[in-house]
Each structure stands twice: as C-alpha cells, then as structure tokens.
Amino acid sequence: LFGLYSVVVIVPLSLMIAGSTWLKNQFATFWWVLPAVVMALLASVAPLIYLAILRRMEGHILKDQRRYHRTLIAASSGMTRIKNIQALCQMIVHVVNRTVQLTHTGLFLYHPDEQRYVLRAVRHRAMMPKELTVEPMDPLIELVQEQRDLVLLDELEAEMDTKRADEHAKRAAWAYSWMRKLEARLIVPSFSNEKLLAFLVLGAKRTGERYTTDDIAIFSALANQGALAIENAMFFEELRSNEAFMIQSEKLASLGQMASGMAHEIHNPLAIISGEAQVYLERFKGQDAKVDAVLLSIIEECQRAADITRRILRFAKPAPSDFVAVDLKATLEESLTLAGYQVRLERVERSVQVMDGLPKVRGNANQLQEVILNLVLNACQAMGEKGGQLKLAASASNGAQVEVTVADTGPGIPPNKLSKVFDPFYTTKDTGTGLGLFVSQRIVKLHGGSIEVASTVGKGTTFT
C-alpha cells in the first residue's frame, strides 16, 4: 500500500520538477494543471490496483485453507448417505485427517450397551490406543456437556493460568491433562438434542499452524452434520436388527408349529408301542427274565419319549400376551431337564440353589424358560466334553426383584469379545446363529429386567 501511493505522489512531483520549464513554455500560468490531472488519475486508479493485488495475495495465502474447507463441506453433505456406523466413523476420521493434514485424529462414539464412549475410528493409532474409552461421568465429558462447544487446548491452558478453584476449573484441568496426554489440540463434539453422541479428537496441524476461527467454524458445521449422519446410521442399524429379529421370529414360529405337529405324530405311535409292550409284559411276565427286562425298557423309553414330546409341545405353544405369576424354581429345574435332551450332561456337575420363600415373578413362563434354557445350553456347550460345574441360583434382590445366575467353569470369554456377546448374529460356534443371547436380552428387557455377564478366561462365565 505504501509503495502504491508513493507512485501516486512521486510521478506527478517528478513531472513537475523535471519538466517545469517545458510546461511553463507550453501552458504559461496553467503549467501545474497537467501534473495535478496525472496525480488525480493515479489516485483514482490506485485503490482498484490495490484491491486486485490484495485478492491475488489472499488467494495465494488461503489456497490450501479454502481447498480443505470445500472438501470438508462436501464430506459433510455425503455423510448422510452412509448407512454403516463403522464405515461412517472411519470416513469422517480419514477425510478430516487427510484434508487438514493433522498428526492424528480419533472419533469416540457412545456405545449404549457398554454405556461409555468408545474409540471407533482412528488415524495414526500409535498416538491413540484402540482400547481407549471414556466414561459418561468423566470430567472431560462433563466439561463438553457444560460448554456444548469445541474445546481448544490453548483456551484450557489460559483458563488454568487464572487459578480458579471451582468445579469448572477442575474439569478444565482434567481435560487439559487428558488432551496433553494424547497430544490433542482440539475436541469437536456432536450433539443430538441434549445428548452427546460422539466427539472428534484432533491433533496438531503438521504445518505447525494454529487452528483459526475459520477452522473452528467449519469443524462446528461438520460436527452438526456428523450428528445427523450418526443418528441416521444408528437408525438403519437398528432397523436391520429389528428386521432380522422379525425374520428369525417368523422362523421360530414356523418351527414351533412344525414341532407341535411332529410331537402329535410321534406321540401316537409311542402310545401304541408302549401299550403293546404292556400287553405282552402282562401276558408273558415271569417266563423269561430277559424278555421282561426288554419289555420294561421299551415301556420306560416310550414314557420318556412321550414326556419329551409333551415338553416340546408346552415349549412350542404360542406364549400368552398377559404376564402371570411364574415360579422360577420350577422354571430352572424344567430348563435343566430340557437341556439334558440336547447336550450331554454326564460330565457336568449340576446344582440348583433357590432361596426359601423365593417370591414369584410376573412374566411369561415360556419366554423366561427360553432365556434360562439358552444360558444353560451355552454353558454346557462351552464346557464341552471335559465337563465342569454348572450352578443355577435364584434369590430375592432389592426387595422388588429376583436375581438369577447361571454360572459355569468353562474356558471363559476374552475381554475383547465380552462386549459383543449380546450383539445379533455374533457367535463363536460353527453352527450357531448368534441370536440366542440377543433374543434372551430382548426378553429380559421386555420383563423390565437386565442381563449382565462376567467372565474370567480359564475360570468360567456367569450370567446374571
């Protein structure tokens, strides 16, 4: 600007000094008019020249910044098209890290089953370990919930210099320490109404530059769009789960009808075989001990098979919609008996411990039996041929609830798989569907209860 206006002044002055004699000869007393006109023209053109130079300089300086702004805006508009939550998280992290050229980036997403924020996607994992999680009551989350805005490391550092001693200052100090540990410079939260759905943790720019107000504005827009995209992906995942659940329910209903028809068909010939054996036993009893033993064996096995068909009929019968008082002790014993028809229990030491005077619970007997049976079968299959101990227990809890535990001494579940056991279609069995525990959890929640799992590798697993 100084150089430009120097030209405006110096050119007319040079014209006046160098050509004053010639100007006086040509224009007499009005010799000064020409330098004045030149100065006026230069002064008029100078602002336009200045603005053109300024635009070119801004375009050169902000070229990279505008490029990644356009990329982030395009990414935010495309996020809502992604229906898979994991793919969405990875896409957000990848685009932000690559476009802004950051040292590292991570995205934490709230996991409703684990009830905490889990690191779902990360770029440059060495800076952020995979198992990193944040509890909802963590001071960092409380600070983000309180501010409902981006958290800058520089601002936290400035707050710490004030040496305040209130709750906000304590949260800020904790967040500052947490961010320094991860070498993070900025936290970008995504809210849905009042709920914190997720937050991005951004490292420093590789260029060493600080985050500008334009950066913060574009990240805020990205966070708002990200919240909508995450909610959209969560909705589609739940829709897929419900669809799979409905399909499986239809299959189970059809299977129940088939089981009911087959049970009737099997029961009739069993009754004939048992009746014939009883007739022959009464007619020839005492003539041959071996024949008597065979006939008795036939009658007992027919009765056992008939008992199985009656249990199948009772189990496959459509569940009534109304809840009634259910005796859990009888349900536990019945489930253990049914399990014996499906897995080998010879090497399993079984025990059922029910407190005296255990109150009945309001619920659906068939559905509760399905839950217990699923847990018992899983425990027996986990222990395998080696066998072990299977303990079923029931006791009153907190006065208004009953607590049931199914514990085994199997190989246990590794910590990295423990959080997935209730996920639909997750299974470690070659022939499993991965729906047993998922359906059990749905049934328990339908009854106003909860189901939890604890496991130690090499010692066993307990479902409560």
C-alpha positions in Angstrom: 0.0 0.0 0.0 2.8 2.4 0.9 4.6 1.7 -2.4 1.4 2.1 -4.4 0.7 5.6 -3.0 4.4 6.6 -3.3 3.9 6.2 -7.1 0.8 8.4 -6.9 2.8 11.2 -5.3 6.3 10.7 -6.8 5.3 10.5 -10.5 3.5 13.9 -10.6 6.2 15.6 -8.5 8.9 14.2 -10.8 6.9 15.5 -13.8 6.7 19.0 -12.1 10.4 19.1 -11.2 11.9 17.7 -14.4 9.5 19.2 -16.9 8.6 22.6 -15.2 10.5 24.7 -17.8 8.8 22.9 -20.7 5.4 23.1 -19.1 5.7 26.8 -18.4 6.6 27.4 -22.0 3.7 25.4 -23.2 0.9 26.3 -20.7 2.2 29.5 -19.2 0.5 30.2 -15.9 -1.5 26.9 -16.0 1.6 24.7 -16.3 0.7 22.9 -13.0 -2.7 21.6 -14.4 -1.1 18.6 -16.1 0.8 17.2 -13.0 -2.4 17.7 -11.0 -4.5 15.7 -13.5 -1.9 12.9 -13.6 -2.0 12.8 -9.8 -5.8 12.6 -9.7 -5.9 9.8 -12.3 -3.3 7.8 -10.4 -5.1 8.4 -7.1 -8.3 7.1 -8.6 -6.8 4.0 -10.1 -4.6 3.1 -7.1 -7.5 1.6 -4.9 -8.5 -0.7 -7.7 -5.0 -1.8 -8.3 -4.6 -2.3 -4.5 -7.8 -4.5 -4.3 -6.6 -6.6 -7.2 -3.2 -7.2 -5.6 -4.9 -8.0 -2.3 -7.2 -10.6 -3.8 -4.3 -12.3 -5.5 -2.3 -12.3 -2.3 -5.3 -13.7 -0.3 -5.9 -16.4 -3.0 -2.3 -17.5 -2.7 -2.2 -17.4 1.1 -5.6 -19.1 1.7 -5.5 -21.5 -1.2 -4.9 -24.6 1.0 -7.4 -23.5 3.6 -10.2 -23.0 1.0 -9.4 -26.4 -0.5 -9.9 -28.3 2.7 -12.9 -26.2 3.6 -14.5 -27.3 0.3 -13.5 -30.9 1.0 -15.0 -30.9 4.5 -18.2 -29.3 3.3 -18.5 -32.0 0.5 -17.7 -34.7 3.1 -20.4 -33.4 5.5 -23.0 -33.5 2.8 -22.1 -37.0 1.7 -22.0 -38.4 5.3 -25.8 -38.9 5.4 -25.6 -41.4 2.6 -23.5 -43.9 4.6 -25.7 -46.4 6.5 -23.0 -48.4 8.2 -21.9 -46.7 11.5 -18.4 -48.1 11.5 -17.8 -47.1 7.8 -19.2 -43.6 8.7 -16.8 -43.2 11.6 -13.8 -44.3 9.5 -14.8 -41.9 6.7 -15.1 -38.9 9.0 -11.7 -39.5 10.6 -10.0 -40.3 7.2 -11.3 -37.1 5.5 -10.5 -34.8 8.4 -7.0 -36.1 8.9 -6.0 -36.2 5.3 -7.6 -32.9 4.3 -6.4 -30.7 7.2 -3.1 -32.6 7.4 -3.2 -33.5 11.1 -0.7 -35.6 13.1 -3.6 -37.8 14.3 -7.4 -38.0 14.6 -9.8 -40.2 16.6 -13.5 -40.4 16.9 -15.3 -41.6 20.1 -18.8 -42.8 19.8 -21.3 -43.6 22.6 -21.9 -47.3 22.9 -25.3 -47.9 24.6 -24.5 -51.5 25.6 -21.2 -50.6 27.2 -22.6 -47.2 28.4 -19.4 -45.3 27.6 -17.7 -43.6 24.8 -15.6 -46.0 22.7 -12.8 -45.1 20.2 -14.5 -46.3 17.0 -12.0 -45.0 14.4 -8.5 -43.5 14.5 -5.8 -42.3 12.1 -2.2 -42.9 13.3 -3.0 -45.4 16.0 0.3 -45.1 17.8 -1.0 -41.8 19.3 -4.3 -43.3 20.5 -4.5 -46.9 21.7 -7.5 -48.9 20.4 -8.9 -49.8 23.8 -9.2 -46.2 24.9 -12.7 -45.4 26.4 -14.2 -42.5 28.3 -16.9 -42.9 30.9 -20.1 -40.6 30.7 -19.2 -39.2 34.2 -15.7 -38.4 33.2 -14.8 -34.7 33.9 -13.9 -34.3 30.2 -17.4 -35.3 29.1 -18.9 -33.1 31.8 -16.9 -30.2 30.5 -18.0 -30.8 26.9 -21.7 -31.2 28.1 -21.3 -27.9 30.1 -19.8 -25.9 27.2 -21.7 -27.5 24.4 -18.9 -26.2 22.1 -15.5 -27.1 20.8 -12.7 -27.5 23.4 -9.3 -25.9 22.5 -6.2 -26.8 24.4 -5.0 -23.2 24.2 -8.1 -22.0 25.9 -7.9 -24.6 28.6 -4.3 -23.5 29.2 -5.4 -19.9 29.5 -8.1 -20.9 32.0 -5.6 -22.7 34.1 -3.5 -19.6 34.4 -6.4 -17.8 36.2 -6.0 -20.3 39.1 -9.8 -20.7 39.7 -10.8 -23.4 42.2 -14.5 -24.1 41.2 -15.9 -27.3 39.6 -15.5 -25.9 36.1 -11.8 -25.3 36.8 -11.3 -28.8 38.0 -13.0 -30.2 34.8 -10.8 -27.9 32.7 -7.7 -29.1 34.4 -8.6 -32.7 33.9 -9.5 -32.1 30.2 -6.2 -30.3 29.7 -4.3 -33.2 31.2 -6.2 -35.7 29.1 -5.6 -33.8 25.9 -1.9 -33.3 26.6 -1.5 -37.0 27.2 -2.9 -37.7 23.8 -1.2 -34.7 22.2 -4.6 -33.4 21.2 -5.2 -29.8 20.3 -9.0 -29.7 19.7 -12.1 -31.6 20.7 -15.1 -31.3 18.4 -18.4 -32.6 19.9 -21.5 -33.8 18.1 -24.8 -33.4 19.9 -28.3 -34.7 19.3 -30.7 -32.5 21.3 -29.1 -32.6 24.8 -27.2 -35.9 24.3 -23.5 -36.1 23.3 -23.4 -38.7 20.6 -19.7 -38.5 19.6 -16.6 -36.3 19.6 -13.6 -35.9 17.4 -10.2 -35.6 19.0 -7.8 -33.7 16.7 -4.0 -33.5 16.9 -1.9 -30.6 15.7 -1.5 -29.5 12.1 1.6 -30.9 10.5 2.5 -27.4 9.3 2.7 -26.2 12.9 0.0 -23.6 12.4 -2.7 -22.9 15.0 -6.4 -23.5 14.4 -8.0 -20.4 13.1 -11.6 -19.1 13.6 -12.4 -20.3 10.1 -11.2 -23.8 11.1 -13.4 -23.8 14.2 -16.4 -22.6 12.2 -16.0 -25.4 9.6 -15.5 -28.0 12.3 -18.7 -26.8 14.1 -20.6 -27.3 10.9 -19.0 -30.7 10.4 -20.0 -31.7 13.9 -23.6 -30.8 13.4 -23.8 -32.7 10.1 -21.9 -35.6 11.7 -24.6 -35.8 14.5 -27.3 -36.2 11.9 -25.3 -38.8 9.9 -24.6 -40.8 13.1 -28.2 -40.8 14.1 -29.2 -41.8 10.6 -26.7 -44.7 10.6 -27.8 -45.8 14.0 -31.5 -45.8 12.9 -30.6 -48.0 9.9 -28.6 -50.4 12.0 -31.5 -50.8 14.5 -33.9 -51.2 11.5 -31.7 -54.0 10.2 -31.5 -55.7 13.6 -35.3 -55.5 14.0 -35.8 -56.9 10.5 -33.5 -59.8 11.2 -35.2 -60.3 14.6 -38.7 -60.4 12.9 -37.4 -62.8 10.3 -36.0 -65.1 12.9 -39.2 -64.8 15.0 -41.2 -65.9 11.9 -38.8 -68.9 11.5 -39.2 -69.8 15.2 -43.0 -69.5 14.9 -43.0 -71.8 11.9 -40.6 -74.2 13.7 -42.9 -74.2 16.7 -45.9 -75.1 14.6 -43.8 -77.9 13.0 -42.7 -79.1 16.4 -46.2 -79.2 17.6 -47.4 -81.3 14.6 -44.4 -83.6 14.9 -45.0 -84.1 18.6 -48.5 -85.2 17.9 -47.4 -87.5 15.2 -44.7 -89.1 17.3 -46.9 -89.4 20.4 -49.5 -91.7 18.7 -47.1 -94.5 17.6 -45.3 -94.2 21.0 -48.6 -94.8 22.8 -49.2 -97.9 20.5 -45.7 -99.3 21.1 -46.0 -98.7 24.9 -49.4 -100.3 25.0 -48.4 -103.4 23.1 -45.3 -103.8 25.3 -47.5 -103.6 28.4 -49.9 -106.2 27.0 -47.1 -108.6 26.2 -45.5 -108.0 29.6 -48.7 -108.8 31.4 -49.3 -112.0 29.3 -45.7 -113.5 29.5 -44.4 -111.9 32.7 -42.1 -114.3 34.6 -41.5 -116.8 31.8 -38.2 -115.2 30.7 -36.3 -112.6 32.8 -34.5 -111.1 29.7 -37.8 -110.7 27.8 -39.3 -109.0 30.9 -36.3 -106.6 31.1 -36.6 -105.7 27.4 -40.3 -105.1 27.6 -39.8 -102.9 30.7 -37.1 -101.0 28.9 -39.4 -100.4 25.9 -42.2 -99.1 28.2 -39.8 -96.8 30.1 -38.2 -95.4 26.9 -41.7 -94.8 25.4 -42.7 -92.9 28.5 -39.5 -90.9 28.4 -40.1 -90.1 24.7 -43.7 -89.1 25.4 -42.5 -86.9 28.2 -40.1 -85.2 25.8 -43.0 -84.6 23.3 -45.2 -83.1 26.0 -42.4 -80.7 27.0 -41.8 -79.7 23.3 -45.5 -79.1 22.9 -45.5 -76.9 26.1 -42.4 -75.0 25.0 -43.5 -74.5 21.4 -47.0 -73.4 22.3 -47.6 -69.7 21.5 -46.9 -67.5 24.5 -49.8 -65.8 26.1 -49.6 -62.0 25.9 -50.6 -61.4 29.6 -48.0 -61.8 32.3 -48.8 -64.2 35.2 -47.1 -65.2 38.4 -44.1 -67.5 37.5 -42.4 -70.0 39.8 -38.7 -69.5 38.9 -37.6 -72.6 40.8 -39.8 -74.8 38.6 -38.6 -72.9 35.5 -34.9 -73.5 36.4 -35.5 -77.2 37.0 -37.6 -77.6 33.9 -34.9 -75.8 31.8 -32.2 -78.1 33.2 -34.3 -81.1 32.2 -34.9 -79.8 28.7 -31.2 -79.1 28.3 -30.4 -82.8 29.1 -32.2 -83.8 25.9 -30.0 -81.6 23.8 -26.5 -81.8 25.3 -24.6 -84.5 27.2 -24.7 -83.7 30.9 -22.9 -86.8 32.2 -19.7 -84.9 32.9 -21.5 -81.8 34.2 -21.9 -81.4 37.9 -25.2 -79.6 38.3 -26.7 -77.7 41.2 -29.8 -75.6 41.7 -29.8 -73.3 44.7 -33.1 -71.4 45.3 -33.6 -69.4 48.5 -36.5 -70.4 50.7 -39.7 -68.5 50.1 -38.5 -67.1 46.8 -41.3 -64.8 45.5 -42.8 -65.5 42.2 -42.2 -63.0 39.4 -44.7 -61.5 36.9 -43.8 -62.7 33.4 -44.3 -65.1 30.7 -43.2 -68.6 31.7 -42.3 -69.8 28.2 -40.2 -66.8 27.5 -38.4 -66.9 30.8 -37.8 -70.6 30.2 -36.3 -69.8 26.8 -33.8 -67.4 28.5 -32.7 -69.9 31.1 -32.5 -72.7 28.5 -30.3 -70.6 26.2 -27.9 -69.8 29.1 -27.8 -73.4 30.3 -27.1 -74.8 26.8 -24.4 -72.1 26.2 -22.8 -73.1 29.5 -22.8 -76.8 28.7 -21.5 -76.3 25.2 -18.8 -74.0 26.4 -17.6 -76.7 28.9 -17.7 -79.3 26.2 -16.6 -82.9 26.6 -14.4 -82.2 29.6 -17.4 -81.2 31.6 -17.3 -79.0 34.7 -19.7 -77.4 37.2 -23.0 -75.8 36.3 -24.6 -73.7 39.0 -28.1 -72.2 38.8 -29.2 -69.9 41.7 -32.1 -67.6 42.4 -32.6 -65.2 45.3 -34.5 -62.0 46.1 -32.7 -58.8 45.2 -33.5 -55.3 46.5 -36.9 -56.4 47.7 -38.7 -55.9 44.4 -36.7 -58.1 42.1 -35.4 -61.7 41.8 -31.8 -62.3 40.7 -31.0 -65.5 38.8 -27.4 -66.6 38.0 -26.2 -69.2 35.6 -22.5 -70.0 36.2 -20.1 -72.4 34.5 -16.5 -73.4 34.9 -15.8 -73.3 31.1 -12.9 -71.6 29.3 -14.4 -68.1 29.8 -14.8 -65.3 27.3 -11.8 -63.0 26.4 -12.3 -59.3 27.4 -12.3 -58.1 23.8 -15.2 -60.4 23.0 -17.2 -59.9 26.1 -18.9 -56.7 24.9 -20.1 -58.5 21.8 -21.9 -61.5 23.2 -25.3 -59.8 23.1 -24.9 -58.5 19.5 -27.2 -60.1 17.0 -25.5 -62.7 14.7 -22.3 -62.7 16.8 -21.3 -66.3 17.6 -18.2 -68.3 18.2 -19.9 -71.6 17.3 -19.5 -73.2 13.9 -23.2 -73.9 13.7 -24.6 -71.1 15.8 -26.9 -68.3 14.7 -25.7 -65.7 17.1 -29.3 -64.9 18.1 -29.7 -66.8 21.4 -28.3 -64.2 23.8 -29.6 -61.3 21.6 -33.2 -62.8 21.9 -32.6 -63.5 25.6 -31.6 -59.9 26.3 -34.8 -58.7 24.5 -37.0 -61.0 26.6 -35.4 -59.9 29.8 -35.7 -56.2 29.0 -39.4 -56.8 28.0 -39.9 -58.1 31.5 -38.4 -54.9 33.0 -35.1 -56.6 33.9 -31.5 -56.6 32.9 -29.0 -59.2 31.9 -25.2 -59.0 32.6 -22.2 -61.1 32.0 -18.9 -61.5 33.9 -16.2 -63.8 32.7 -12.6 -64.8 33.6 -10.5 -66.6 31.0 -9.7 -70.1 32.2 -12.1 -70.0 35.1 -15.6 -69.6 33.7 -18.6 -67.3 32.9 -21.5 -66.1 35.0 -24.7 -64.6 33.5 -26.9 -62.7 36.0 
